[in-house]
């Protein structure tokens, strides 16, 4: 493996973004500094900008609730943003559970834990459908009572309890039973946002694909490694990751010693390598 010595820029930016979102939500209840009121489901920034989780709004509509105008406007704003930048950007850059599952993956690697349960990555879409059917059948957004994202937020507000039990369960599941099992195979939130960002403009591109030396570092760090194979290895496929399962986390960019990867658009094409760029 060709380890890269540079600072993992995108990892640091991701952690900074996740902490910044948490800080904005917690500044009010913890310190009385109300920039953002609400939670990840619905919030109002500076008493002006509404933001609504469109997945929660969809559950609410199916449950027969009549949302207020601000909720509809907030969902439209969020949906447009994630449709442009990639829905699963939420998973890598915003979701507060992501550092928990990343920690489990890192610890699993350090402890040398191998194997585990085998669940299809399509299972998350089945769970997504179940949460919507559940809302329709019960007349409530029942999933939000057990959603680890919502529970973690409540735990930070109100202290220990069921919230931390759910987060611990996700951590132990990823650590012991299945590598990146929750985010990569089961989470219906990630499934919803992958559908939302199916045609997004922002993508990870491979402008120096021909420089790849087959070290496989990118596959080792990617939480969705299947999205890399065709754009990297198939000359008949454009050098850009178009799969909506990509979280745009930047791990592949950070780890690649040959600078094969970079953020770009879905229309990216690979320029020819000149003599000085050609792989040794």
Secondary structure, DSSP 4 states (H G I P E B T S, - for coil): -----S--HHHHHHHHHHHHHHHHHHHHHHHS--SEEE-SSEEEETTTEEEE-HHHHHHHHHTT----HHHHHHHHHHHHHHHHH-TTHIIIII-TTHHHHHHHHHHHHHHT--------TTHHHHHHHHHHHHHHHHTS-GGGGT-HHHHHHHHHHH-SSHHHHHHHHHHHIIIII-TTHIIIII-HHHHHHHHHTTT-SEEEE-TTGGG-----HHHHH-TTTHHHHHHHH-TTS-SB---TT-----HHHHH-TT---EEEETT--PPPP-TTTS--
